Amino acid sequence: MRPSSAQVAKQPRPSTGGRPSTAAASRGDGGAASRMTVAVRVRPPNRADPDEAQVVVEADPLAPNTVRVDDGRRGRNFAFDHVFTGGQAEVFETMGRPMVEEALKGFNVCLFAYGQTGSGKTHSIQGGEGPDAEGLVPRFVREMFRAAQARVDADADLTVKVTMSYLEVYMERVRDLLAPRARGQEPESLELHEVNRRVVAKGASVHSVLGPERAQELMAVGNANRQTAETRMNEVSSRSHSIVQFTVSQLHEAVDRRDTECTVTLVDLAGSERQGKTESSGVQLEEAKKINQSLLVLGRALNSFSDGRGDMVSLRDSKLTRLLSDCFGGNAKTWMLATVSPTAFNVTESLSTLDYATHAKNITNRVTVNARERQKALAELRATVAQLNVAVDLERDEVDELRTVALSLENENAQLEALVVNGADDGDTHGAMLVAREHAVADQLERLLQSLDAPPASAAADASFRSPGGTTRRRHVRLRGGFSLAPVFDEPTATLTVKLDGGSECDLSGPVTATVQLSRTTDDGDSGSDDGIDAPDGAVRWCAHIRSVTVPADFGGRRVSVALLYALDLDCAYESEVLVPACGPAAPPQTVTVDAAHRFYIPAAAGDEATQWCRENPVMVVEVSGCVPCHD
């Protein structure tokens, strides 16, 4: 069902689709190169800064996208992709909108914010009160749903589905911020597992999101459950790293169109702390140790990936680095927002953050559009169909060979019938031997016909090849019809329609007819005929040519043998084999072209008596034989 206006449809639990391993990605195996985009924001001075604090960190007005650090003792410049000097809207337009565009193309995208506690990191990500103070994440969510709805409105074949999870890493424990909690009860810690080369938190809740309002409600619930505390540096200091994940699936009704499913990861890292400045103690001191430890491991990973040694770093040293392993060196387009304090009081932490961001700028990921499993399954099915078509062709060739053998045995059986009749006059012993031979050939013919009716070997292993009622039983029928030469005694050529009859045992759904063309010439000895017949002078030459046969739907999809026999010697056959097009049981009669001809002559010495006999009696016989379904 397509989503209604301003909504997107419900999505099941996100797929844990694969990505290139971190080591493989860092070596450049597969995917297009995508360098991490790094931006820096210098917050303005606020009441958390000492009154006498000097501004030493600022955007360089003479060099675009450059941060200048100068405390009187040292001066350094840091160049980045973006340096923000404006408000919240500038941050979103520069980072958030491109992330939405890449996500809807099917790429995994990741944003993580890093900075010292009190540097404005959470404000940049979450924002404050009022529309102008709205942070990057709320703006991103609203734009993601707006762009998704625009796609749905423009494409009637498209459905977009979104789900959301919200996790935190607190004291090296992964917790679900959206899981129901009882008052006073410690939240459950989730285990991390690698599924299809992607790290997931087992048991994390997944919530359908139908619009930006619902997403904001869930984030408000998660923020309320997040671990925070007041420190000397920050009234509401984050004591955990938070990770919001959206799974965006774009599904099409048509199976030949590419479906995509991407993961959007938004990370608000807890700020690094110095105990001397925060004056933390007790639990807060332990929290600060864990925060700094995980940030240290993340920093080592960033440094390692920035100089191409990402496969030498163990990402298992921290829960945070394991969860973010796709964001650096993996299959994701990643943006980093680093926030710094402007005053000399925090210059050491600001320089550390700027060094951190400089290393991140050198990281290159390997990214691919994430096609959903349906496209892979479709490709596999098409390959399977191709293999089965080859198998069916092989089986059909075998069936054709068996049918040829069956027709040969049938002709041999007919010859034996004639021999039995003649042999009965010569002696009972000879006749009995021929009768026994006839029975043996008939038995062999029956076995071959049964093998023709059996399903192919490949079909026997798969019930989908069988009709609902099982295998169709078939029987062999033979129909004959004779004609005289009377039509061409008065004209040199004539076209006849010969009706064939097989007796009551045939019981077909319609008649069988053959179109025969007759022609007559007189050999005067000078014609130089090249038809291969050595006829005496004055002989009358005849040619009977079967042009087509019309058969009922019983023969649909089967090969039919068409023969032209000389009535005085039925063993002398001129036959052709044709394939009747496949059709349903209620289809009209099928007409197929045939090429079977027989030439003969009547000597002039035979006189008028032979000529008269040919005018009054069937001289030629048309025979059609093949397999048809049984009606019982």
DRENTIBA-575053 format. One line per field, with one value per residue (C-alpha): residue in one letter; x, y, z. Coordinates in nm, 4 decimals, m for minus. Example, Ala and Ser with C-alpha at 12.3 -4.5 7.8 and 13.67 -1.06 7.14 Angstrom:
REM residues 2
res [A/S]
X [1.2300/1.3670]
Y [m0.4500/m0.1060]
Z [0.7800/0.7140]
//
This chain:
REM residues 632
res [M/R/P/S/S/A/Q/V/A/K/Q/P/R/P/S/T/G/G/R/P/S/T/A/A/A/S/R/G/D/G/G/A/A/S/R/M/T/V/A/V/R/V/R/P/P/N/R/A/D/P/D/E/A/Q/V/V/V/E/A/D/P/L/A/P/N/T/V/R/V/D/D/G/R/R/G/R/N/F/A/F/D/H/V/F/T/G/G/Q/A/E/V/F/E/T/M/G/R/P/M/V/E/E/A/L/K/G/F/N/V/C/L/F/A/Y/G/Q/T/G/S/G/K/T/H/S/I/Q/G/G/E/G/P/D/A/E/G/L/V/P/R/F/V/R/E/M/F/R/A/A/Q/A/R/V/D/A/D/A/D/L/T/V/K/V/T/M/S/Y/L/E/V/Y/M/E/R/V/R/D/L/L/A/P/R/A/R/G/Q/E/P/E/S/L/E/L/H/E/V/N/R/R/V/V/A/K/G/A/S/V/H/S/V/L/G/P/E/R/A/Q/E/L/M/A/V/G/N/A/N/R/Q/T/A/E/T/R/M/N/E/V/S/S/R/S/H/S/I/V/Q/F/T/V/S/Q/L/H/E/A/V/D/R/R/D/T/E/C/T/V/T/L/V/D/L/A/G/S/E/R/Q/G/K/T/E/S/S/G/V/Q/L/E/E/A/K/K/I/N/Q/S/L/L/V/L/G/R/A/L/N/S/F/S/D/G/R/G/D/M/V/S/L/R/D/S/K/L/T/R/L/L/S/D/C/F/G/G/N/A/K/T/W/M/L/A/T/V/S/P/T/A/F/N/V/T/E/S/L/S/T/L/D/Y/A/T/H/A/K/N/I/T/N/R/V/T/V/N/A/R/E/R/Q/K/A/L/A/E/L/R/A/T/V/A/Q/L/N/V/A/V/D/L/E/R/D/E/V/D/E/L/R/T/V/A/L/S/L/E/N/E/N/A/Q/L/E/A/L/V/V/N/G/A/D/D/G/D/T/H/G/A/M/L/V/A/R/E/H/A/V/A/D/Q/L/E/R/L/L/Q/S/L/D/A/P/P/A/S/A/A/A/D/A/S/F/R/S/P/G/G/T/T/R/R/R/H/V/R/L/R/G/G/F/S/L/A/P/V/F/D/E/P/T/A/T/L/T/V/K/L/D/G/G/S/E/C/D/L/S/G/P/V/T/A/T/V/Q/L/S/R/T/T/D/D/G/D/S/G/S/D/D/G/I/D/A/P/D/G/A/V/R/W/C/A/H/I/R/S/V/T/V/P/A/D/F/G/G/R/R/V/S/V/A/L/L/Y/A/L/D/L/D/C/A/Y/E/S/E/V/L/V/P/A/C/G/P/A/A/P/P/Q/T/V/T/V/D/A/A/H/R/F/Y/I/P/A/A/A/G/D/E/A/T/Q/W/C/R/E/N/P/V/M/V/V/E/V/S/G/C/V/P/C/H/D]
X [0.0000/0.1318/0.1688/m0.0909/m0.0008/0.2643/0.3227/0.5333/0.4290/0.5141/0.8460/0.9423/1.2608/1.5540/1.7584/2.1091/2.2365/2.6041/2.8794/3.2438/3.4515/3.6463/3.9784/3.8587/3.7153/4.0350/4.2292/3.9956/3.8184/3.4837/3.2652/3.3347/3.5738/3.4044/3.6164/3.4733/3.3335/3.4525/3.3080/3.3966/3.1769/3.3196/3.0590/3.0318/3.1426/2.8843/2.8445/3.0338/3.3516/3.5442/3.4817/3.8447/3.8754/4.0350/3.8985/4.1808/3.9922/3.7939/3.7172/3.9916/3.8264/4.1002/4.0987/3.7671/3.6914/3.9922/4.0109/4.2814/4.4166/4.6373/4.6832/4.9840/5.2330/5.1459/4.9499/4.8106/4.5686/4.3368/4.1628/3.8385/3.5581/3.3383/3.3783/3.0442/3.0030/2.6256/2.3215/2.1541/2.0124/2.3630/2.4680/2.1653/2.1928/2.5624/2.5492/2.1925/2.0426/2.3240/2.2830/1.9122/1.9931/2.2544/2.0293/1.7455/1.9935/2.0392/2.3703/2.4275/2.4958/2.6411/2.6826/2.8751/2.9349/3.2509/3.3783/3.4694/3.1839/3.0188/3.1415/2.7917/2.7837/2.4413/2.2983/2.4131/2.2651/1.9431/1.8922/1.6952/1.3569/1.2211/1.2264/1.5601/1.7255/1.6138/1.9111/2.0510/1.8738/1.5148/1.5687/1.7188/1.4217/1.1666/1.3506/1.3921/1.0159/0.9404/1.1777/1.0500/0.6894/0.7858/0.9326/0.6182/0.3956/0.6049/0.6210/0.3004/0.5068/0.7120/0.6585/0.8955/0.9147/1.1052/1.1896/1.3865/1.6018/1.7642/2.0594/2.3116/2.6546/2.6849/2.9754/3.0585/2.7058/2.4675/2.1139/1.7877/1.6574/1.3118/1.2566/0.9881/1.1428/1.0063/1.0772/1.4006/1.4895/1.8284/1.7907/1.8880/2.2292/2.2233/2.4787/2.6451/2.6429/2.7816/2.5187/2.6124/2.9238/2.7217/2.7266/2.3788/2.2494/2.0522/1.7078/1.6985/1.3449/1.2529/0.9716/0.7736/0.7822/0.5049/0.6117/0.8471/0.6110/0.6336/1.0126/1.0338/0.8129/1.0412/1.3533/1.1979/1.1370/1.4951/1.6438/1.4490/1.5928/1.9464/2.2012/2.2860/2.4275/2.5320/2.9010/3.1009/3.1451/2.7841/2.4509/2.3138/2.6184/2.5642/2.7119/2.6657/2.7076/2.3691/2.3053/1.9850/1.9391/1.6798/1.6301/1.4887/1.3494/1.2371/1.0224/0.8741/0.5799/0.7656/1.0195/1.2554/1.3133/1.5850/1.4732/1.7090/1.7469/1.9904/2.0800/2.1022/2.3169/2.3158/2.5664/2.5965/2.9207/2.9613/3.2139/3.5684/3.6378/3.9282/3.8574/4.0363/3.7890/3.4661/3.5511/3.3636/3.3843/3.2223/2.9930/3.0530/3.4260/3.3776/3.1503/3.4152/3.6786/3.4601/3.3747/3.7397/3.8400/3.5886/3.6836/4.0506/3.9808/3.7752/4.0584/4.3105/4.0794/4.0423/4.4197/4.4794/4.2224/4.3473/4.6909/4.5595/4.6250/4.2590/4.2880/4.5489/4.3110/4.0873/3.7415/3.6355/3.8183/3.5116/3.1353/3.1249/3.3794/3.2055/2.8704/3.0294/3.2489/3.0464/3.1007/3.4779/3.6485/3.3166/3.0162/2.8796/2.9094/3.0148/2.9990/3.1749/3.0817/3.3499/3.2617/3.5174/3.5184/3.6596/3.8407/4.1946/4.0548/3.9768/4.2454/4.4117/4.0846/4.0072/4.3441/4.2876/3.9456/4.0891/4.3657/4.1001/3.8986/4.2078/4.2795/3.9132/3.9342/4.1836/3.9596/3.8171/3.5274/3.4156/3.0436/2.7837/2.4107/2.2381/2.0120/1.7527/1.7537/1.4641/1.6890/1.9421/1.6637/1.5279/1.8688/1.9039/1.5566/1.6371/1.9562/1.7571/1.4993/1.7783/1.9222/1.5799/1.5212/1.8425/1.7311/1.3898/1.5545/1.7667/1.4595/1.2716/1.5528/1.5357/1.1584/1.1927/1.4391/1.2006/0.9143/1.1176/1.1887/0.8186/0.7162/0.9753/0.8431/0.4898/0.5857/0.7612/0.4461/0.2387/0.4770/0.4457/0.0686/0.0999/0.3527/0.1251/m0.1568/0.0674/0.2402/m0.0855/m0.1225/0.2271/0.2125/0.0981/0.4517/0.5691/0.2519/0.2911/0.6470/0.5354/0.2490/0.4960/0.7227/0.4250/0.3363/0.6958/0.7128/0.3750/0.4978/0.8119/0.6067/0.3794/0.6768/0.8170/0.4837/0.4662/0.8154/0.6989/0.4118/0.6371/0.7550/1.1168/1.3735/1.4158/1.0406/1.0122/1.2193/1.0002/0.6255/0.5868/0.6462/0.3455/m0.0102/m0.2594/m0.4041/m0.0706/0.0936/m0.1289/m0.1690/m0.1426/m0.2274/m0.1145/m0.3645/m0.3454/m0.5884/m0.6058/m0.7958/m0.7742/m0.8436/m0.8736/m0.7213/m1.0572/m1.0162/m0.7116/m0.8417/m1.0181/m0.7792/m0.3973/m0.4013/m0.6487/m0.6530/m0.8365/m0.9428/m0.9104/m1.0908/m0.9068/m1.0662/m0.9210/m1.2292/m1.4206/m1.1081/m0.9598/m1.2321/m1.0744/m1.2268/m1.2458/m1.1884/m0.8504/m0.8160/m0.5350/m0.4958/m0.3505/m0.2421/m0.2622/m0.0959/m0.0805/0.1480/0.1994/0.5541/0.6160/0.9796/1.1091/1.0071/1.3339/1.1634/1.4008/1.1654/1.3682/1.1010/1.2158/0.8782/0.8270/0.7134/0.3434/0.3100/0.0916/0.2920/0.1200/0.2266/0.0407/0.1695/0.0419/0.0485/m0.1012/m0.2955/m0.5548/m0.5734/m0.7767/m0.6300/m0.5660/m0.2340/m0.1271/0.2422/0.3155/0.4972/0.2783/0.3873/0.2228/0.2686/0.1578/0.1063/0.0431/m0.2837/m0.1573/0.1528/0.1020/0.4627/0.5823/0.5557/0.6676/0.6443/0.7207/0.7117/0.5668/0.5249/0.1751/0.1835/0.1022/m0.2547/m0.5248/m0.7857/m1.0533/m0.8401/m0.9623/m0.8177/m0.4511/m0.3306/0.0345/0.2328/0.3554/0.5956/0.5304/0.5052/0.4754/0.5322/0.4267/0.3065/0.0584/0.2052/0.0106/0.0136/m0.2026/m0.4976/m0.8269/m0.9054/m0.6203/m0.7085/m1.0701/m0.9666/m0.7568/m1.0565/m1.2959/m1.0816/m0.8511/m0.5020/m0.3266/m0.3686/m0.2868/m0.1884/m0.1557/m0.0323/0.0718/0.0071/m0.3023/m0.4309/m0.6501/m1.0044/m1.0592]
Y [0.0000/0.3429/0.5915/0.8624/1.2281/1.3529/0.9998/0.6995/0.3399/0.1028/m0.0800/m0.4140/m0.4525/m0.3207/m0.5598/m0.6326/m0.6200/m0.6742/m0.4203/m0.4581/m0.5508/m0.2650/m0.4083/m0.4691/m0.1216/0.0405/m0.1505/m0.0170/m0.3432/m0.2659/0.0451/0.4037/0.6161/0.8705/1.0959/1.1904/1.5461/1.7419/2.0705/2.2795/2.5139/2.7609/2.8477/3.2062/3.2891/3.2125/3.2282/2.9004/3.0829/3.2757/3.6473/3.7250/3.4527/3.5680/3.4573/3.2690/3.0333/3.1781/3.1391/3.3071/3.5993/3.5987/3.2252/3.0539/2.7357/2.7836/2.7966/3.0167/2.9389/3.2088/3.2427/3.4754/3.1937/2.9877/3.0270/2.7483/2.7271/2.4311/2.3915/2.1924/2.1346/2.3850/2.6289/2.7601/3.1189/3.1447/2.9933/2.6519/2.6848/2.7162/2.3906/2.2047/2.3396/2.2517/1.9082/1.7896/1.8444/1.6615/1.3724/1.3451/1.3430/1.0680/0.8569/0.8630/0.7519/0.4346/0.5098/0.4584/0.7975/0.8864/1.2066/1.2225/1.5275/1.5509/1.8093/1.9014/1.9080/2.2511/2.3302/2.3442/1.9945/1.8865/2.2301/2.1961/1.8474/1.8734/2.2503/2.4575/2.6252/2.8248/2.7575/2.9327/2.7295/2.3954/2.1625/1.9611/1.6334/1.7712/1.9607/1.6512/1.4357/1.6839/1.7198/1.3408/1.2849/1.5803/1.4505/1.0937/1.2068/1.4075/1.0908/0.8934/1.1622/1.1614/0.7809/0.5786/0.2586/0.3625/0.3074/0.4500/0.2916/0.4245/0.2754/0.4152/0.2916/0.5004/0.3641/0.4978/0.3731/0.4413/0.3133/0.0710/m0.0710/m0.0457/0.0474/0.0991/0.4519/0.3644/0.0450/0.0683/0.1256/0.0647/0.3340/0.2624/m0.0310/m0.0392/m0.0547/m0.3818/m0.4007/m0.5200/m0.7512/m0.6595/m0.9159/m0.9139/m1.0181/m1.0205/m0.8190/m0.5450/m0.4861/m0.4705/m0.4484/m0.7666/m0.6965/m0.3253/m0.2022/m0.0921/0.1606/0.2434/0.6128/0.7593/1.1213/1.3768/1.4365/1.0714/1.0788/1.3855/1.2158/0.9126/1.1278/1.3235/0.9936/0.8827/1.2161/1.1982/0.8510/0.9499/0.9726/1.3364/1.5251/1.8756/1.9546/2.2714/2.2890/2.2133/2.2306/1.9370/1.7309/1.4159/1.1192/0.8782/0.8591/0.8553/0.6873/0.7424/0.5051/0.5346/0.2600/0.3986/0.1414/0.2354/m0.0394/m0.0667/m0.2751/m0.3739/m0.6478/m0.5243/m0.1918/m0.1573/m0.1393/0.0207/0.0129/0.2443/0.3186/0.6760/0.6977/1.0184/1.0174/1.2670/1.1818/1.2646/1.5449/1.4778/1.5972/1.7001/1.6205/1.9332/2.1528/1.9603/1.8841/1.5544/1.2842/0.9541/0.8201/1.1197/1.0600/0.6977/0.8132/1.0584/0.7844/0.5620/0.8516/0.9458/0.5819/0.5263/0.8583/0.7590/0.4313/0.6203/0.8697/0.5915/0.4363/0.7689/0.8202/0.4704/0.4935/0.8358/0.6957/0.3719/0.1347/0.0784/m0.2976/m0.2914/m0.1445/m0.3598/m0.2003/m0.4394/m0.2377/m0.0174/m0.0658/0.2744/0.1897/m0.1408/0.0297/0.2975/0.0616/0.1342/0.5082/0.5093/0.2716/0.0993/0.1351/0.4786/0.8398/1.0126/1.3716/1.4899/1.8054/1.9168/2.1877/2.3939/2.6582/2.9974/3.0934/3.0465/2.8652/2.5650/2.6064/2.2720/2.0806/2.2880/2.2040/1.8358/1.8482/2.0242/1.7629/1.4953/1.6489/1.6901/1.3167/1.2361/1.4500/1.2038/0.8957/0.7500/0.5041/0.2647/0.3102/0.1302/0.1699/m0.0811/m0.2948/m0.4943/m0.8739/m0.8880/m0.7844/m1.0530/m1.3100/m1.2011/m1.2438/m1.5882/m1.6879/m1.5743/m1.7799/m2.0794/m2.0360/m2.0294/m2.3513/m2.5179/m2.4105/m2.5862/m2.8967/m2.8888/m2.8603/m3.1663/m3.3595/m3.2520/m3.3834/m3.7178/m3.7304/m3.6558/m3.9426/m4.1789/m4.0633/m4.1364/m4.4877/m4.5330/m4.4335/m4.6687/m4.9562/m4.8745/m4.9018/m5.2294/m5.3492/m5.2628/m5.4598/m5.7557/m5.7396/m5.7820/m6.0623/m6.2426/m6.2386/m6.3741/m6.6141/m6.7780/m6.9181/m7.0642/m7.2453/m7.2184/m7.2298/m6.9345/m6.7418/m6.8139/m6.6832/m6.3654/m6.3233/m6.3582/m6.0996/m5.8668/m5.8969/m5.8282/m5.5156/m5.4021/m5.4429/m5.2464/m4.9745/m4.9516/m4.9125/m4.6334/m4.4548/m4.4780/m4.3277/m4.0427/m3.9785/m3.9801/m3.6385/m3.5390/m3.6319/m3.2686/m3.2317/m3.5357/m3.3577/m3.0475/m3.0630/m2.7269/m2.8975/m3.1239/m3.0353/m3.0194/m3.3532/m3.5267/m3.6539/m3.6615/m4.0094/m4.0302/m4.2823/m4.3345/m4.2916/m4.3458/m4.2131/m4.2873/m4.1578/m4.2619/m4.0797/m4.1679/m3.9936/m3.8974/m3.5178/m3.4976/m3.7089/m3.4037/m3.1311/m3.1310/m3.0236/m3.0432/m2.9820/m3.2267/m3.2204/m3.5715/m3.6618/m3.9128/m4.1709/m4.3775/m4.5653/m4.5324/m4.5875/m4.2525/m4.0444/m3.7065/m3.3662/m3.2798/m3.4129/m3.4609/m3.3509/m3.3232/m3.0947/m3.2855/m3.1413/m3.3760/m3.3195/m3.5204/m3.5114/m3.7389/m3.8528/m3.8181/m3.9181/m3.5613/m3.3971/m3.4676/m3.5078/m3.5014/m3.6446/m3.9658/m4.1934/m4.4022/m4.4188/m4.5581/m4.3383/m4.2632/m4.3313/m4.1016/m3.9434/m3.8605/m3.6620/m3.6540/m3.3849/m3.3306/m2.9563/m2.9331/m3.1177/m2.9818/m3.1546/m3.0887/m2.9464/m3.3023/m3.2950/m2.9531/m2.9331/m3.2780/m3.4024/m3.5702/m3.8095/m3.7498/m4.0219/m4.0720/m4.4411/m4.6259/m4.8129/m5.1275/m5.1350/m4.9705/m5.0457/m4.7921/m4.4659/m4.1109/m3.9410/m3.6174/m3.5175/m3.1860/m3.0136/m2.8956/m2.5637/m2.5906/m2.4878/m2.5303/m2.8064/m2.5618/m2.4160/m2.4303/m2.6850/m2.6305/m2.6293/m2.7117/m2.7160/m3.0539/m3.1559/m3.5195/m3.6156/m3.9385/m3.9752/m4.2725/m4.3553/m4.5760/m4.7370/m4.6805/m5.0572/m5.0995/m4.9904/m4.8358/m5.0963/m4.9746/m4.6156/m4.6780/m4.8537/m4.5539/m4.3282/m4.5317/m4.6616/m4.5049/m4.5096/m4.3177/m4.3116/m4.0235/m4.1369/m3.9179/m4.0640/m3.9286/m3.9184/m3.7558/m3.7333/m4.0098/m3.8996/m4.1449]
Z [0.0000/m0.0896/0.1938/0.2300/0.1965/0.4407/0.5688/0.4892/0.5462/0.8290/0.8029/0.9594/1.1572/0.9540/0.7509/0.8679/0.5135/0.4560/0.4099/0.3153/0.6150/0.7719/0.6635/0.3096/0.2813/0.3999/0.1379/m0.1311/m0.2182/m0.3837/m0.3808/m0.4749/m0.2699/m0.0413/0.1810/0.5184/0.5210/0.8263/0.9517/1.2576/1.4585/1.7081/1.9687/2.0881/2.4435/2.7105/3.0875/3.1303/3.0284/3.2935/3.2787/3.2051/2.9381/2.6128/2.2716/2.1014/1.8657/1.5753/1.2067/1.0051/0.8214/0.5570/0.4773/0.4029/0.5979/0.8232/1.2028/1.3557/1.7050/1.8584/2.2336/2.2113/2.2541/1.9493/1.6294/1.4158/1.1218/1.0572/0.7204/0.6904/0.4419/0.6247/0.9145/1.0422/1.1554/1.1186/1.2884/1.2977/0.9455/0.7980/0.9644/0.8255/0.4705/0.4536/0.6162/0.6744/0.3296/0.1414/0.3865/0.2977/m0.0739/m0.0384/0.1853/m0.0692/m0.3351/m0.1275/0.0470/0.4178/0.5788/0.9173/1.1161/1.4393/1.6543/1.8619/2.1057/2.4595/2.7076/2.6999/2.3459/2.1947/2.0488/2.1757/2.0982/1.7359/1.7094/1.9120/1.9294/2.1741/2.2007/1.9097/1.5328/1.4755/1.7508/1.6098/1.5748/1.2880/1.3717/1.3894/1.0663/0.9039/1.0070/0.8738/0.5422/0.5079/0.5311/0.3023/0.0334/0.0732/0.0305/m0.2783/m0.4294/m0.3506/m0.5035/m0.8219/m0.8588/m0.8196/m0.8126/m0.5059/m0.1337/0.1281/0.4740/0.7743/1.1138/1.4044/1.6944/1.9695/2.1687/2.4183/2.5229/2.8958/3.1035/2.8154/2.8243/2.5266/2.6319/2.4463/2.5133/2.3759/2.5741/2.8477/3.1906/3.5391/3.7965/3.9795/3.7545/3.5831/3.1996/3.0339/2.8689/2.5068/2.3496/2.0209/1.7407/1.3905/1.1366/0.7676/0.8554/1.0250/1.4008/1.5588/1.9159/1.9745/2.1193/2.0402/1.9778/1.6266/1.5816/1.2704/1.1890/0.9745/0.9863/1.1460/1.4383/1.5451/1.5090/1.7320/1.9941/2.0021/2.0255/2.3133/2.4948/2.4288/2.5382/2.8636/2.9291/2.8391/3.1201/3.2009/3.4988/3.5988/3.6077/3.6562/3.2769/3.1742/3.3503/3.1472/3.0593/2.8508/3.0362/2.7454/2.3710/2.1908/1.8549/1.6540/1.3591/1.0844/0.8277/0.5008/0.2550/m0.0961/m0.2481/m0.5975/m0.7147/m1.0320/m0.9613/m1.2312/m1.0530/m0.7935/m0.4305/m0.1803/0.1968/0.3741/0.7352/0.8657/1.1803/1.3880/1.6747/1.9599/2.1375/2.5026/2.5526/2.6600/3.0154/3.2366/3.5982/3.7153/3.5285/3.5795/3.9439/3.9044/4.1676/4.2558/3.9839/3.7613/3.7786/3.6715/3.3913/3.2763/3.2719/3.0525/2.8238/2.7780/2.7309/2.4476/2.2861/2.3091/2.1258/1.8671/1.8221/1.7698/1.5095/1.3286/1.3300/1.2008/0.9222/0.8218/0.7331/0.5785/0.8704/0.9610/0.9368/1.2160/1.4772/1.6931/1.6912/1.9684/2.2334/2.2722/2.2265/2.0598/1.7886/1.7196/1.6651/1.4443/1.2422/0.9271/0.9653/0.9171/0.6775/0.6006/0.3733/0.4663/0.3590/0.6791/0.8033/1.1206/1.3111/1.5576/1.8089/1.9987/2.2692/2.1715/2.4938/2.6182/2.9231/2.6977/2.4318/2.5107/2.4587/2.1482/1.9919/2.0702/1.9003/1.5928/1.5647/1.6004/1.3140/1.0970/1.1152/1.0348/0.7199/0.5720/0.6094/0.2885/0.2951/0.0215/m0.0418/m0.2502/m0.3017/m0.0781/m0.2985/m0.1061/m0.1109/m0.3592/m0.6474/m0.5507/m0.5262/m0.8659/m1.0271/m0.8691/m0.9914/m1.3431/m1.3363/m1.2107/m1.4884/m1.7459/m1.6032/m1.6035/m1.9637/m2.0602/m1.8711/m2.0396/m2.3819/m2.3047/m2.1888/m2.5017/m2.7209/m2.5413/m2.5836/m2.9558/m2.9915/m2.8122/m3.0278/m3.3408/m3.2109/m3.1345/m3.4846/m3.6312/m3.4204/m3.5243/m3.8904/m3.8148/m3.6429/m3.9495/m4.1667/m3.9311/m3.9616/m4.3359/m4.2923/m4.0483/m4.3012/m4.5721/m4.3361/m4.2297/m4.5822/m4.5790/m4.2485/m3.8892/m3.7508/m3.9523/m3.8644/m3.4931/m3.4987/m3.6661/m3.4216/m3.1329/m3.2951/m3.3389/m2.9714/m2.8670/m3.0810/m2.9475/m2.5898/m2.6638/m2.8302/m2.5253/m2.2927/m2.5073/m2.5131/m2.1351/m2.1075/m2.3297/m2.0895/m1.7786/m1.6471/m1.7148/m1.4507/m1.3503/m1.3124/m1.0898/m0.8263/m0.8271/m0.7793/m0.9504/m1.2860/m1.2396/m1.3314/m1.0383/m1.1319/m1.1722/m1.4901/m1.8004/m1.9510/m2.3287/m2.5991/m2.9558/m3.2402/m3.6150/m3.8748/m4.2491/m4.5475/m4.9150/m5.2407/m5.6104/m5.9114/m6.0628/m6.0089/m6.2384/m6.5272/m6.6620/m6.5338/m6.5143/m6.1451/m5.8572/m5.4793/m5.2553/m4.8914/m4.7542/m4.4319/m4.2153/m3.9885/m3.7065/m3.5942/m3.2684/m3.0577/m3.1626/m2.9923/m3.0756/m3.0042/m3.3727/m3.7271/m3.8929/m4.2556/m4.5079/m4.8075/m5.1061/m5.4398/m5.7445/m6.0829/m6.4059/m6.7126/m7.0134/m7.0894/m7.4665/m7.4394/m7.4881/m7.1638/m6.9915/m6.6553/m6.3607/m6.0978/m6.0713/m6.2243/m6.5227/m6.7018/m7.0541/m7.3389/m7.3328/m6.9607/m6.7517/m6.4679/m6.1372/m5.8345/m5.5019/m5.2609/m4.9037/m4.8420/m4.4888/m4.2216/m3.9793/m3.6408/m3.3229/m2.9992/m2.8751/m3.0658/m2.9239/m2.8389/m2.9854/m3.2933/m3.5540/m3.8281/m4.1673/m4.4334/m4.7935/m4.8756/m5.2004/m5.1529/m5.3230/m5.1005/m4.7591/m4.6650/m4.9212/m4.7258/m4.7958/m4.4592/m4.2834/m3.9159/m3.7985/m3.4598/m3.3721/m3.1766/m2.8059/m2.7235/m2.4602/m2.4725/m2.5926/m2.8737/m3.2363/m3.4825/m3.5701/m3.9334/m3.9946/m4.3191/m4.4467/m4.7213/m4.8229/m5.1923/m5.3929/m5.7715/m5.9837/m6.3360/m6.5257/m6.8417/m7.1630/m7.2145/m6.9064/m7.1145/m7.0241/m6.7552/m6.5279/m6.5938/m6.5025/m6.1795/m6.0771/m6.1442/m5.9282/m5.6393/m5.3744/m5.5158/m5.2381/m4.8575/m4.6190/m4.2687/m3.9561/m3.6255/m3.2888/m2.9129/m2.7605/m2.3992/m2.2614/m2.1764/m1.8916]
//
